[in-house]
Amino acid sequence: MTTSKSESRKPASSPLDDITPAETGLLLVCWLFFLLNFALVSYALYSGAAWWALALFPLSVYTADALSGISHFYLDYRRTTPNVGLRELYFFKGNKGSPKYLKMREEAMEKISPLEKVVFDFKTHHLSPGALARRSFMRLAAPMVMFIGFPLALVSGGLFALGIIGPALLVFICMFNLMLSLAQYAHALAHRREIPGWVQVLQKLHIFITKEAHNIHHQDLGMDFCILSGIANPLVNRIFNFCRRRGWIFEDGLTPV
């Protein structure tokens, strides 16, 4: 039996098994992010947030899904820095576990920013969709946590401490932030061949995106960018098409230069 390119037989066996010792700091930030968000929600509810604020969870899923889609099309079509070796990596023919490829990759990664590493990762995902499914939970969550999640948690917690925002709004922000941090994990699950029962429940509830819904994007890279649940795709498709008509989308950005 064969496995399609968009699926993987061997996902990471634990939430941490592809985090290297050199990335201990990254792992610490991720754990702090999740602990901080749960602590903020608990304190907000304890200090007077109406429990009805939890009823805003569907809205938090929708807004997180929309932002995941907007981020996705930005990363897909963002132009890369030229002449740093990314194009050679992208079109590399041969074993990508070979010493030659790994050396080329190491040299190229040293020349680009952390953001551009994520950009390159999204572009290569179109070539090997199944590779995403083999990554650990923390590896998948880390980019969103580092660039958006952790800063937003600190800012929202600070605004709440200063009395600028109320507990109900803080609960919503934390739910949104947590769901956004899970977007790439939900995306990876949509590429796995075997999906756990609890994930199937979340997919039926339209909290996580299904394999069938996400495959539409891989058939047409100009639509359906949302990777958390897919419910915001109609909105994000309109935003993408508007940006494309305005000339803000670089069609040649899909591949590195």
Residue, then its C-alpha position, 0 to 999 in steps of 0.5 A: m500500500t502506498t502513501s500519498k505525498s500529502e500524508s505521513r505514516k510516521p508522525a513524531s512519537s512525542p510532543l518534543d522529540d524533534i527539539t534539539p538541546a540547542e533549542t531549550g530556550l525555544l521550548l521554554v518560551c512555548w511552555l511559558f506561553f501555554l502556562l501564562n495563557f491558562a493562568l490569565v484565563s483562570y485569574a480573569l474568571y476568578s477576578g470577575a469575568a462573567w462565565w458567559a465570556l467562555a461562550l465567545f469560544p466560537l468567535s475566537v476560533y473564527t478570528a484565529d482561523a482568519l488570521s491563520g489564513i491571512s498569515h498563510f497567504y502572506l508567507d506563501y507569496r512573500r518574496t525571499t532574499p535572493n542569492v542566499g541559497l534558498r532556490e538551490l535548496y528548493f529545487f535540490k534533486g537527491n536525498k535531502g538527508s545527505p551531508k551535501y544537502l544538510k551543509m547547503r541548508e545550514e549555510a543558507m539558514e545562517k544568512i536569513s532571518p527567523l521570519e524568512k526561515v518560516v517563509f521558506d518552510f511554507k514554500t517547501h511544504h507545497l513540495s513535500p506536504g507530508a513532512l509537516a505531519r512528522r513534526s512534533f507539537m512544539r515544533l509546529a506551535a513554536p513559530m506562532v508562539m514566538f512571533i504572535g502568541f507570547p508577545l500578545a499574551l504579555v501585552s494583554g496580561g499587562l493591559f489587564a493588570l493596568g485596568i485598561i481591558g476587562p476580564a471578559l475581553l482578556v478571556f476572549i484574547c487568551m482563547f483566540n491566542l491559544m487557538l492561533s497557536l494550535a493552527q499549524y498543529a491542526h494543519a499537520l493533522a490534516h496531512r496525517r494518514e491516521i487521525p486520532g479519534w479526539v481529533q476527528v471529533l474536533q474536525k466534526l465540530h469545525i474546530f480543526i480543519t479536515k483533510e478534505a477541506h485542506n486538500i482544496h488549497h493544495q489543488d489551487l494555491g490561490m484559495d482556502f488558506c485557513i489552517l486551523s478550522g477552515i471556517a473563515n476561508p470565504l472571508v480570507n479568500r475575498i481578502f486574498n483576491f482583493c490584495r491580488r487585484r491591488g497588486w499586493i500579491f507577488e505571483d513569483g513569490l511562491t518559489p524562492v529566488 
